[in-house]
Each structure stands twice: as C-alpha cells, then as structure tokens.
Amino acid sequence: MDLHHLRLLRELGDRGSVAAVARAMHITPSAVSQQLRSLQRSARVPLTERRGRRLVLTEAGRALAAAAIEVSTALDRAGRAVDAYLDDPAAPVTVAAFHSAGLTYFGPLIGRAGLPPVRCSDKDVAQTGFPALVADYDLVLAHRLAHSPSWPADRLTVVPLVHEPLYVAMPAGHRLASAPSLTATDVAGEPWISVHEGFPIEGVLTAIAAIAGRPLDIVHRVNEFTVVAAIVAAGGGLALLPGYTSRPDPGVVLRPLADLPAGRHIDVLARPESLHRAAVRMVLGALHEIAAAGQSPGSASPGRTTPHW
C-alpha cells in the first residue's frame, strides 16, 4: 500500500468529503478519487461507500485509516533521526483556541521568553467541531462539559489542561447577589443570556431548567464572554461565566450553584505525530504552567472576600 494513498484515506475520514481533502492536499477532487481507487485495488473489502452524494469510509476503511495514523507516527519517529528540523526548538507552532481560552492563553504564550514563535488563531466552533481542527493546527484548545462525551481518542491525542468551574453571573446590585450560593430554583425565573446552540455551556442551562422544573427565559445568545459580562452588568439577565478564563468586571458578581456543581474541561487536542516535535512540546508545557498559575489562590473566585468579579 502506498503511504500517500493511506494519508488520503485518513484525510477523508477526518475532513468528511473528497472536496475538502482536495483543498487540503492542493490537488483536484478527481485526483483524490483516482488515488483512492488505486488503494481500493489493494484491499479485499470496500474501504469507502456512497452515502447520499458524499463518499465516506466503511468500517474497514476506518480501521485502515486508524492504522495509517500508526504508520505515519512510526515514520515520523524514524524521520526525526535524519531530519533535524523536527528537533528545532525555534520552529513555529500553530495554536487554535475558543475565544475565552485565547483571551487567557494567547498573550502569555506570545510574551513568554524562551518559547518558539507561536501562531495563534481563534476558532469559535461548536463542541463537535474541535477534533477536525487538529488537521490544520499543531495544538487545539477545546472545551466540553464534565459529563459530555469524550473526544475521539482513536484519531487524536487528548491532553487535559484544566477543569474550570462555571458560576452564575449577575449585576452587583441584584437581589440574589448577597447570597453566598444559589440553587437552580433561585435562578430559574430570571432572564438569561445563553451561548448559541451546540456550544458546551448550553448544557448547564438545560440542567438548571430540568432541576427547577421550568424552562429558562433566554433573552440573549452571545458566545463572547466579555460581551456577556457587559450585558450582565447592564442588567440584561443572568449568565454562566467561567472562573479562570473570563476577565473581571466590577459590575458583576459570581455565585456557585449549590445543587448543580457546574464546570467544563479545557483540553489540548493534537494529532499524535505533532507531539513528536520539540517546539510543540515546549508550547504544550508552557500552556500547563500558565493554566496552573490561573488556578492559584489569587485567581478569580466567588469565594473571595471581595464580592465583585
């Protein structure tokens, strides 16, 4: 089997269409199809099938694509012995992150002494969209709720970064601001600011509604937490804000939910072979140090003496 053909099969599984593979590989869709047919001739069972107008992998195709990852990783290890650039600590590293993670980590990464050049991109995608980003970035900062499905570890490496608490945010003068903690029933009758559908934090709002036994009144849908905090401070409703990756706003207080411990996992996703690069490992190590500093006793928490956040 030709390694290039195996890579095309793997890319089809990751990217979802022949057209997307062609764009990524800088070849024509007909060339992709022709090379996949060449690969098929070496297999005893179908590797792809038509599903509507799309070409997708069969079970055998997915198994071969997974094996292609191992082959690619093994060849990458062998290549490191003769190709010194993989060990170059000054090689640029591409990092993608959702908005609040970018706000928290991009600046410290760029300004940190001794790191290779970091090329940053913000990617505001639904939870299901994060795994596909590893095809274009060395490291992808992704988030998911504590009880949501795990990332597909069969085709990427998952490195946990931090578990971040989520708090109810309200204006400093709100009638509930004097309480040290709240319940779902306390907050269910208030107007709410939600993220857009499909984004992780929406699931916590669904849980609040279920515990309280009533639907929430969603009056705004905004993904950017700095904008959400401004709306909360102006009296536009309650919202959920993360404890480590949102900027303080003097007009907002945070309170935990006593009957619904809410939080999200922030993980770093990567293709397995990306972590063989010294520069990528250096940036990953720096991300862990920055995340640990963000959880220090001085970081934002509703348990501090000062009630504003």
Secondary structure, DSSP 8 states (H G I E B T S, - for coil): --HHHHHHHHHHHHH-SHHHHHHHHTS-HHHHHHHHHHHHHT-SS-SEEEETTEEEE-HHHHHHHHHHHHHHHHHHHHHHHH-GGGG-TTS-EEEEE-HHHHHHHHHHHHH-TT---EEEEE----GGGTGGGGGT-SEEEEEEETTS----TTSSEEEEEEEEEEEEEEETT-TTTTSSSB-HHHHHTSEEEE--TTSTTHHHHHHHHHHHTS--EEEEE---HHHHHHHHHTTS-BEEEESSSS---TTEEEE-BTTS--EEEEEEEE-GGGGGSHHHHHHHHHHHHHHHHHTSTTS--TTSSS-B-
